[in-house]
Structure formats: structure tokens, C-alpha cells
Amino acid sequence: HSDQVSCMGCLSGCSFSNWSQNEEGTTGRRADPRSFCIQKTLQNIAHGRDIEQELMFAGHNAYRFGSDSFYANGFVPTVAQLVERILTGF
């Protein structure tokens, strides 16, 4: 519950909270208790928390990471490394 209270409203379509930029500051909907805050997860990882203990989401092709040598041995690229790789067409 405290995570929902601390919501920064980083994603407009987020189901985690009911935060909004309108005058009322709310969408008027109840927050979905099944959801989680990706912002909190990313902040925790960026500040040294154990990546194995954080909940993250992935797209439907996430299973491909297991066979991609770029991510071997648990390698997590920087944003610059990831963008560079994307620009090469991989």
C-alpha cells in the first residue's frame, strides 16, 4: 500500500495507482492490487539492490535472452550498450 501512496505517476496507463495530472490528481479508478511499480524496481536496481530479488516484467520474446550470447553470464548492458546493439540490427 505504501508503494501506491508513493506513486510518481510515471506511466499514464499504469494500473498500479490512480494518480493523474488532472486538477483532481486522480483517475477516479481504484488501483489494481495485482499490479506492481516498475519505477520502484528500476530505482532499487539502479541503487544497488539485488536484481534477483526485484519483480520485473518482460515482453513475449523475453525467453530469447537465454540463448543470446550478449547476455551471457548474467550480463546486464547499460542503456548506451543496449541502444548501440539495437542500432546494429540485432
N, C-alpha and C positions, 0 to 999 in steps of 0.2 A: 504494500500500500504506500509506503513512504517513497518508493520509486515513482509511482504515479503522481504523487504530490509534487515531486521534484522535476516533473516533466518540463523540458525546454521547448517542446513543440517543433522539433527539428524536421519532422516529416508531416506534410499536410494531410496525408491519408492514413496516418498511423492509428491503429485500433487500440494502442496501449493507453491512451489518455483521451480526454475530451477537450484538450487545450485548443484554442483558436485565437487568431489575430483580430477577430471582430471586437466590437466595443464591449460585448459581454464577457469576452475571454473564454468562451466555451462553445462547443458544437451543439450542446444540449443533449448529447447522447451519453450513455453510461460507458465507462471504459470497459474493454473486454478483459476479464480477469485471466484468460488463457494466453494473452499476449505477453511480450517482454520488451524491454527497452534496449534497442541496438546501440543507442548513444552511450548508455551506461557501460555496455560490454566493450565498445571500442575505446572508451576512456580508460577503463580498467586495464585493458591490454596495453594501451599506449603508455600507461604509467607503471608498467612492470608486473601486473598481476599475472598469474599462471593462465596461459591461453587454454590449457586443458580443462580449466575449471569454469570457463565462461561459456554461456549459451549464445550461439550464433546461428544465422540462417544461411542457406545457400540455394542457388538455382537448381534446376533439374539436371544439369550437366556436372554437378559437383563431384560425382563419382569418378570423373576423368582425372582428378588430381592424383589419385592413387597410382596411375600409370604414367604420369608426366614427370620426366627426369628433372624438370625445372624446380619442382617442389620436393625433390628427394631429401631424405633425412630430416623432414620437418621444416624445410626452408620456407620462411615467410618473407616475400620480397617487400622492399619499400615501395611506396607509390611510384616513385620515379622508375624503378626497375620494372614494375608491372606495366606501366604505360609504355616504356621502351619496348618491352616484349610484345605488347598488343600491336604496336605500330609496325612490327616486323611481320605481322600476319599470323602469328601462332595462336 
